[in-house]
């Protein structure tokens, strides 16, 4: 099976190409040769490579920047995704589109399953990604939408890399937000789950691919430092103490109901996935 990855230079794209290379014929595309906002260009790329499936990772993911560059966010995340979806439909290619927990507003007191109704949330990023989801549903019937959150992976940038950089002994206490909860998720775990989805060519719909279990950012940081053997003191704090241009959802937890219903393997627990990642990325045993 031939699989084309858009945004292949990004953290998830790099992981997909490397991890799935032994199972599928993986092909990379990214700027400047594959501009998803140029419908003729992305159509030509898909026609040239003639893939069986496209995993669409290309996106504007800088959440705060999206707030100040609204047109750019929608150009990439909505219009660009529509171009990819249209090209996939024209060429008879299956589309697997990567989305985000930010399509929800984060106000629920329980994890969001795949049947919860998204609204785009309170951020330009979430609204533009939700518009992209809707374009995929409308323009490419043969599709899977996969939502992820709190992602980290080889080379970063990610929360894990930021915490490891901050734990250099120069700060006696490190303040970390404790009133936002989510599912810390390894790009490697996502890649493996996408491999399972690729192996089911008739599978369609929306899937959540975050790791099992939940944590606050402070709990996530605590586990990072424990595995790394860093004696870094953490002081839990509130979101209000770290105001950001784009509001962060209090609840980013995603339930993996669709994986269960489809009989696909469940995602690993976030602590197990983090331990595997830390051992390879930072050479720590945990």
C-alpha positions in Angstrom: 0.0 0.0 0.0 1.3 3.5 -0.9 0.7 6.2 1.7 1.4 9.9 1.2 1.9 12.1 4.2 1.3 15.8 4.1 3.2 17.9 6.6 5.8 15.2 6.7 8.5 17.5 8.1 6.4 18.0 11.3 6.8 15.9 14.5 3.9 13.5 13.7 4.7 13.3 10.0 8.3 12.4 10.7 7.2 9.7 13.1 4.7 8.3 10.7 7.2 8.0 7.8 9.8 6.3 10.0 7.5 4.0 12.0 5.2 2.8 9.2 7.9 2.5 6.6 8.3 -1.2 7.3 4.6 -1.8 6.7 3.7 0.5 3.9 5.4 2.4 1.1 5.5 5.8 2.8 5.9 9.0 0.7 6.6 12.4 2.2 5.3 15.8 1.1 5.6 19.2 2.6 6.4 22.8 1.7 7.6 24.1 -0.6 6.8 21.3 -3.1 3.4 20.6 -1.7 1.5 23.7 -0.7 -2.0 22.5 0.4 -3.4 26.1 0.0 -2.7 25.8 -3.7 -5.4 23.4 -5.0 -3.7 22.8 -8.4 -0.4 22.0 -6.7 -1.7 19.5 -4.1 -3.8 17.9 -6.9 -0.7 17.4 -9.0 1.2 16.0 -6.0 -1.5 13.4 -5.3 -1.8 12.6 -9.0 2.0 12.2 -9.3 2.5 9.9 -6.3 -0.8 8.0 -7.0 -1.1 6.8 -3.3 -3.8 4.5 -2.0 -4.2 6.7 1.1 -3.2 10.2 2.3 -2.5 11.0 5.9 -3.1 14.7 6.2 -0.9 16.1 8.9 -0.2 19.6 7.4 -1.7 22.3 9.6 -1.1 25.6 11.4 -0.8 24.3 15.0 0.6 27.4 16.8 -2.5 28.0 18.9 -1.7 31.6 20.0 -0.4 32.6 16.6 -3.8 31.5 15.1 -5.5 34.1 17.2 -3.6 36.9 15.6 -3.4 35.4 12.1 -7.0 34.2 11.7 -6.9 34.2 7.9 -3.7 32.2 7.8 -5.2 29.6 10.2 -8.3 29.2 8.1 -6.3 29.2 4.9 -4.2 26.2 6.1 -6.6 24.3 8.4 -9.9 24.8 6.5 -9.2 25.8 2.9 -6.1 23.7 2.6 -7.8 20.7 4.1 -10.7 21.1 1.7 -8.1 21.1 -1.2 -6.6 17.9 0.0 -10.1 16.3 0.5 -11.2 17.3 -3.0 -8.1 16.0 -4.6 -8.4 12.7 -2.7 -12.0 12.3 -3.9 -11.1 13.1 -7.6 -8.3 10.6 -7.6 -10.1 7.9 -5.6 -7.7 8.1 -2.6 -8.6 7.3 1.0 -8.1 10.3 3.3 -7.0 10.1 6.9 -7.1 13.6 8.4 -5.5 14.6 11.7 -7.6 16.8 13.9 -7.5 18.0 17.6 -9.3 18.1 20.9 -9.6 21.9 20.4 -12.7 21.3 18.3 -14.5 20.9 21.7 -14.8 23.9 24.1 -13.5 21.9 27.1 -16.4 22.7 29.4 -17.6 19.1 29.8 -17.0 17.3 33.1 -16.3 14.0 31.3 -14.1 12.9 28.4 -15.4 13.6 24.9 -16.3 10.6 22.9 -16.5 10.5 19.1 -20.2 11.1 19.2 -20.0 14.3 21.2 -21.0 17.3 19.1 -18.0 19.6 18.5 -18.4 23.4 18.0 -14.9 24.6 17.2 -14.5 25.7 20.8 -13.3 29.2 21.8 -10.1 29.4 19.7 -9.4 30.3 16.1 -7.3 27.1 16.0 -10.2 24.9 17.1 -12.6 26.7 14.8 -10.4 26.4 11.8 -9.7 22.7 12.5 -13.4 22.0 12.9 -14.0 23.7 9.6 -11.4 21.4 8.1 -13.2 18.4 9.6 -16.5 19.5 8.0 -14.8 19.9 4.7 -13.4 16.4 4.9 -16.9 15.0 5.7 -18.5 16.9 2.8 -15.9 16.5 0.1 -14.3 13.0 0.6 -16.7 10.2 1.6 -13.8 7.7 1.9 -12.3 9.3 5.0 -11.2 8.8 8.6 -10.8 11.8 11.0 -8.4 11.2 13.9 -8.3 13.6 16.8 -5.2 13.8 19.0 -4.0 16.0 21.8 -1.1 16.8 24.2 1.2 15.3 21.6 4.9 14.7 22.0 7.4 12.9 19.8 11.0 12.6 18.5 12.7 15.9 18.1 9.8 17.9 19.4 8.8 20.6 19.9 6.6 19.4 22.8 5.8 19.8 26.5 8.2 16.9 27.3 11.1 18.7 25.5 10.3 22.0 27.2 10.2 20.4 30.7 13.5 18.6 30.1 15.1 21.9 29.0 13.8 23.7 32.1 15.0 21.1 34.6 18.6 22.2 34.4 19.0 22.9 38.1 18.6 26.7 37.7 15.1 26.8 39.1 14.4 25.7 42.6 10.7 25.6 41.9 8.9 25.2 38.6 5.3 26.3 38.4 3.1 24.1 36.2 -0.6 24.4 35.4 -2.8 21.9 37.4 -6.3 22.8 36.4 -6.3 21.6 32.8 -6.6 17.8 32.2 -5.9 15.7 29.2 -4.3 12.6 27.7 -0.6 12.9 27.2 0.0 11.2 23.9 3.1 9.8 22.2 3.4 10.3 18.4 4.7 6.8 18.2 1.4 5.4 19.7 -0.6 7.5 17.2 1.5 6.1 14.4 0.9 2.6 15.4 -2.8 3.2 15.7 -2.9 4.8 12.3 -1.2 1.7 10.9 -4.0 -0.4 12.3 -6.5 2.0 10.6 -4.7 1.8 7.3 -4.9 -2.0 7.5 -8.7 -1.7 7.5 -9.4 -0.1 4.1 -13.2 -0.1 4.6 -13.1 1.7 7.9 -14.6 5.2 7.9 -15.6 7.8 10.5 -14.1 9.7 13.4 -11.6 8.2 15.9 -9.9 9.5 19.0 -6.2 8.4 19.2 -5.0 9.8 22.5 -3.3 7.6 25.1 -5.3 6.0 27.9 -5.4 7.6 31.3 -5.4 11.2 32.2 -3.3 13.9 33.9 -2.9 17.6 34.5 0.1 19.3 33.1 1.6 19.3 36.6 1.2 15.6 36.9 2.6 15.1 33.4 5.7 17.1 34.4 6.1 15.2 37.6 6.2 11.9 35.7 8.7 13.3 33.2 11.1 14.3 35.9 10.6 11.0 37.8 11.5 9.0 34.7 14.4 11.3 34.0 15.7 11.1 37.6 15.5 14.9 37.9 15.0 16.2 41.4 12.9 19.1 40.2 10.3 20.6 42.6 7.0 21.4 41.0 4.4 23.9 42.3 0.9 23.4 40.8 -0.7 26.6 39.7 -3.8 27.8 37.9 -4.4 28.7 34.3 -5.0 32.3 35.4 -1.4 32.5 36.5 -0.3 31.9 32.9 -2.6 33.9 30.7 -2.3 33.1 27.0 -3.7 34.8 23.9 -5.7 31.7 23.1 -7.7 30.2 26.0 -6.7 26.6 26.8 -9.5 24.1 27.4 -9.9 22.9 30.9 -10.9 19.5 29.7 -9.0 17.9 26.8 -9.8 14.3 27.7 -10.9 12.2 24.7 -12.6 8.8 25.1 -11.6 6.1 22.6 -15.1 4.6 22.0 -14.7 4.2 18.2 -11.6 2.1 18.6 -13.6 -0.3 20.9 -16.6 -0.4 18.6 -14.4 -1.2 15.6 -12.5 -3.9 17.4 -9.2 -2.1 17.0 -6.4 -2.3 19.6 -6.7 0.2 22.4 -4.2 3.0 22.9 -1.4 2.4 25.5 -1.6 4.1 28.9 0.2 7.5 28.8 2.7 6.5 31.5 3.8 3.4 29.5 4.1 5.4 26.3 6.0 8.2 28.0 8.5 5.7 29.5 9.2 4.2 26.1 9.7 7.6 24.6 12.0 8.9 27.4 14.2 5.8 27.1 14.8 6.4 23.4 14.7 10.2 23.2 16.7 11.0 26.4 18.3 7.6 27.1 16.8 7.3 30.5 15.7 4.0 32.1 12.9 5.3 34.4 
